[in-house]
Amino acid sequence: MTGVEGTDAERAATRTDAGAAGHRMLRRIGTRDFDFSQQVAVMAVINRTPDSFYDKGATFALDRAVQSALRAADQGADWVDVGGVPFGRGPAVSTAEEIERVVPVVAAITAARPELVISVDTNRADVAEQAIAAGAAVINDTSGLGDLRMAEVLAASDAHVVITHSVGPPRAEKPAAHFDDVVGEVRAFLVERMARAEAAGVPRDRLIIDPGHDLDKNTLHTLEITRRLDELASIDAPLLVAVSNKDFIGESIDRPQGERLPGSLAAMTACVLKGARIVRMHDIPETVDAVRMIEAILGWRQPVRLEHNTHPTRNV
């Protein structure tokens, strides 16, 4: 007997009655429908930067960035996150240069795959405005609305926003991380910035939150956030986590960059079980397999096929 799932309708039809009876978190993002009460979305990372900590500029060229996005879609990613400036320390990138890096990528992906959700990783309202015009359905703001005009731009559009916790401006040298209660402080920040967005006219059902693993936090802070992630998942908004290949994984298991995939998948799984519903990851085939397995275990997705111990003469 087989039960291959492909379309959103097929996926929805196979979900358990128990999951459907619970609290629903339905969101339409771009042209895609998500039920985050019983679905995990995979976000692929597309870096159009020469100094990415992960790929070291491998997708900086426009054609390579676009090819990487389309390949991720073919591998099962639900959306792609295009970034033109890394969060960490480094040389300044002007607004004009950031626009030139990300907007052509967004336009090319939109033309090739209009069904694919595209987010743009930026903390600048001017970049967000042009990215939305080019086809971006989500702005992934690692400053958590640090640009006071960002909420205004979002309110004037149909775009969703990822409100991420960080401390101070990206790309800047900062003091050692310190929190009295990292989870409590992150939660308070996210709730306050959500209120700021709503006050500016951004509907609550277009808000997504991200605790900012490793962003202005040390490894102990990030591990505590991961352990207590359910305290943040209780906020009424889809919860995104970006754990892939980060330093807290390298420091926890003593693995250099390039050898962190197992740790990344373990961290991602822990986050999903604690309430994360969007996972921003680099290694898409492995991530998609892990996410589909988690969904199957939780009863949100039927197996693709059923053969083992289903034949009367085949008992292994």
N, C-alpha and C positions, 0 to 999 in steps of 0.2 A: 504494500500500500504506500502511496506517495502523497505528499501534501506540500508541494513546492509553493513558496510564497514569493510574489513579485511586486504587485501593485499595492498602493496604500489600502485599497478596498479589500484585497485579499488578506493583507496584514491585519486590518481591523476585524475582519470576519473570524479570524482564528483566536482572538484574545478571549481570556476566560471571563465568565460571568462575574466572578469575584472581583476582578480588576475593574470591570466596567461599572460595577455597582459603587465603587469608591469615589473619592473626590476626583473630578476631572479637571485637567489643565490643558484645555484645547487652545492652540495658537495657529493662526495662519500667518506664515512668514514668507514673503514673496508670493510665489504661486503654490507653495507647499503647505499641507496641513499636518500638524503634529499634535499628538495627544501625550503630553509629557507626564501624565499620571501613569502611563504604561508603555513608554517608548523612550529610547535613548537615541539622540541624534549625534552623528559623527561629523565633526568639523575638521577639515584638513587645513594645515598651515601652509600658506604660500608666501614666501619671503621675497619681496623685490628689493632686497638690500644687499650691499656688498659685504656687510659685516655681521650677518646673522650668526648667533652662537651655535646654531645647529648645522646649517648647510654651507656656511662660510662663503656665501655669494653664488652658490651653484645655480640658483634660479633668478639671478639679478637681471639677466637679459630678458627683454619683453617676451620673446618667443618661448623661452624656457619657462618663464613664469606661467604663461597661458597653457603650455603643454602639461606642466605639472598639475595645474588645476583640472584640466580635462581628464588626465590620467587618474587623479584622485576620484573624480566622479565615476569613471569606469570601474574603479575598485570598490565602489559602494559608499563613498562619502555622501552625506546629505547636503552639506554645504562646504564652501571654501572661505577661508579667512585671509584676505590679502593685506599685507603690511608693507609700508615703505620706510619705516623708521623703527629700529629696535628700541625696547624700553630702557635697556641698560646704558651705562656710560659710553660715550663715543663722540665723534665730531658732530657739530651742529648740522642739521638739515633744514633748509629753508622751507617755508610753506609751499612756494612755487615748485621746488624740487620734489617735495613729497607728492604733490598733485600729479606731477609728470610721471612719477613712479607708479602710482596706484590707479589713476583713472583710466589710462589705456588698457590696463589688465582687466579692470571691471568691464569696460565696454566690449572687449574681445570675448570674454567669457559669457557675457549676456547674449551676445550675438550667436555664439556657438551652442550654448546650453541654457536657453531661457528658463528652463524648469529648475535649474540649480540655484540654491540660496547662496548669495554672495554677501559676506560681511567685509568691512574694511576696518582694520586696526589703526585707529588714529585718535588723538586727543585734541585735534584742531577742528573748530567749527567750519572753517573755510574749506578744508579738505573733505569733511563730511558732506557738505553741501554739494560739491561737485561729484563726489563718489555716488551719492544718492541719485543725482541726475543721470549718471552713466549706467545705473542699474543696481546699485547696492541696496539690499533689503534690510541690512543691519549695520549699525555702527558699533564697533567693539572699542569702547573708550576706556583705556587702561588708567586714565586719570580720574574716572568717576565723575564726569561733568566738571572737570577743573576749568575748562574754558567756559566762561559765563554765557557765551552766545550759543553753546552747543545745544542746550535744551530748547532754545528758540528755533534753531534749525530743524531739530527733530520734530517739534510740534507742528511745523509748517509742512511736514512730509508724512508719508505713511510708514516710515522706517522704524524698526525696532532698535533698541539700544541695549548694549551690555554695559551695565554699571559695575566697574571693577574697583576693588579697594586697593589703593596704594597711598604712599605718604610723600607728598611733595611732587614736584614736576619730574617727568621722565627725563632721561639723559643727563641728570644732574648728579654730582657727588653729594652723598648724604652721610650723616653720622650713623654709627652702629644702630641696628634695629633695637627698639625697646618697646615693650607693651606690658602693662600690669595684668591685663586679661585680654590676650590677643583675639579670642573669639568674640568676647563681649564688645570690644572696640570695633572690630570689623563689622559685626552685626549692626551696631549703632550707626556707623558710617553709611552702610548700604541703605538702611531704613531712611536716614536723613536725605541721602541723595535721591532716593526714589521719590520722596516727598517734594524735593526741589523740581524734579522732572514733571511730576503731576501738576505742581503749581504753575509751571510754564505752559501746560496744555498738552503734555504727552500722556496719552491714556495708560492706565496701569497695565492693560493687557498687551502693551508693547514694551514692557520692561523685563529685562533679564539681569540676573546678578551673578557676580564672579568674586569669590573671596580673595583672588590674587595670590595664588600659591607662589611663594618666593619673592614676590614683588615687595621690596623694602622690608622683608622678613628674613630671619635666619632659619636654619633647618629645624630647630626645635619649635619655632612658631608654626612653621608650615605643617609639621607632623601633628601638632595639637589641633590645628584647623581641620586636618584630615580626620583625626579621631572624633572630633566633635562637629563634623559637618552637618549632622542632622539638626543642630541648633540653627544653622543658616538655611537649611532646606525648609524649615518651618515658616520662613518668610513667604508670602504669597506671590511668588514669581519663579519662573524656571531658573534652575541653578546650573551654571556653566562652570567647569573646572578645566584649567590648563596646567597639566602636570607633566606633560611629555618631556622626557630627557632633562628635566631641571636639576639644579644643583642639590636640592634636598634628597633626591634619589641617589646621585653620585656620592654624597657624603654619608648617606645612611648605609649603603652597601659597598662603598669603596670601589666605584666603577667610573672610569673616565667617560667623557663624551664619546658616543659611538658604541658604547657597551651597556646602555641603560634601558634597552627595550623591555626585558623581563620586568625590571623594577617599575618602568612606566606603566606597563599593563597591570601589574599588581596594584599600584597606587590608583590607577583609573578604576579598577574593579571595586576597590574599597570605597571610593567616592560614589560610584553608582549605587552601591548597597546602602550608602548613607543618604542618598537623595539626589545626587547629581543627575541631570537629564540631558546635558549637552557636554560632550567631551572634545576638547581641542587637542589634536594629536598629530604627530608627524608620520608615523608608520601606519598607513591606512589599511592595507590588507589584514595585518595582524590585529589592528584595532577593531575592524568590522567583524572579524571572526569572534573576538572576545566579547564584543557587545551583543552579538546575536546569541552567543552561548548564555550570557547573563540573562537576556530576555527569555530564552527558553527555560532556564532554571526557575525563573520567577513566574512562569506561566503566561507570559505576555506574547509569546510567539510559539507556534507549533513547530515541531521538527520538520525539516525539509523532506525527510522520508522515514518510514518505519519498516524495518526489516528484521532487526535483531529479536530473536525469540518470538516471532509472530507466525512462523510456519510450524505446523504440528510435528514435522519430522526433523526439525532443525532446532535442537535445544543445546545451546553452547553456553 
